[in-house]
Amino acid sequence: MSLINSLQWDTRGACISVLLSLLMIIFILTPSYSQDHSDLAKKTQNPLSNLISLPFQNNTNFGIGPDDEIQNVLNIQPVIPISLSKDWNLITRTIIPLIWQPSFYTGSENKFGLGDINATAWLSPANPGKLIWGLGGALVLPTATDESLGTGKSAIGPSIVLLTMPGKWVIGGLANNVWSFAGDSERNDVNQFFAQYFINYNLPNKWYLVTAPIITANWEAPDGQQWIVPFGAGFGKIFSIGKQPINAQISYYVNVVKPDNGPDGQLRVQVQLLFPQ
C-alpha cells in the first residue's frame, strides 16, 4: 500500500510541476496588448522597489529521502510596499506555503496543507543611491496544518537586503536568521539561516536571464547535515495579458551541498502579477 501511495504522490507532484511549467510557457508566448512595461523588469528584480506584486512561486524538489521522493511547495508571496514618508518606505513580503509532502518512512502518509507562514519587512530609503539597501526583520509563525509541514515554533530574527542595478544588470542578495522564542515545547528549537543572492541580466523585448538560488542552514542539525547550497539558473519575461502585466520565469537548481536525505535539485516556476502604481 505504501508503494502505491508513493507512486501516486510522485505522479501528482510531477504533474503539478509540468502543468505550471506549461502555464508559464503559454503566458510567455501570449502576445502583449497593453502599454509597454519594459520599465518593470528591473522593478520586479528589486525586492525593495515601490511595486505591489503577487508572485506564485512553485518549487518542485527532487530526490528527497531514502527513496528519492518528490516534494512540491507552492509559495504565495504578496509584496506590499508602504510609504512611511517622502524619505522612507516599508517593504513587506509574506510567504504562504502550500506543501505536498511525500511519506518518507514506512507507515507514514503523504500530507498536503499549509506550512509555516514567513513575514518579512524591510525599512528602505525612498530615494536610494547606487547601493540600494533595506534593514528589517523576519517572523515565522507556526501555522502548519500538520506537524510534518512545519516546525511548531514561532521564530524571529534580523533581515537585510543589498543590491545595485548597473546598466542591464541587477545584482544583490538578501539574508536572515531566525531563532525560536515560543511554540510547542516538545518540538526542536529553531535556529535557521536563509540567504539568496540574485543576478539578473536584462535582454531585449523584456526577456532576462536569472540566477537566484536559495541557500539555507539549519544550525540545530548535526555537523555535515546543516547546509543546502544550490547552483543553477533560468530565464524569464515581462509580458501582458490584456491590461495585466505579468512576470514569469523558470529555473533549475542542483544542490551541490545538502544533508544526506535532502533534495538533489529543484525546479522553480514563478508567475508574478504586477500592479504598477
Secondary structure, 3 states (H helix, E strand, C coil): CHHHHHHHHHHHHHHHHHHHHHHHHHHHHCCCCCCCCCCHHHHHHCCCCCCEEEEEEEEEEEEECCCCEEEEEEEECCEEEEECCCCEEEEEEEEEEEEEECCCCCCCCCEEEECCEEEEEEEEECCCCCCEEEEEEEEEECCCCCHHHCCCEEEEEEEEEEEECCCCEEEEEEEEEEEEEEECCCCCCCEEEEEEEEEEEECHHHEEEEECCEEEEECCCCCCCCEEEEEEEEEEEEEEECCEEEEEEEEEEEEEECCCCCCCEEEEEEEEEEECC
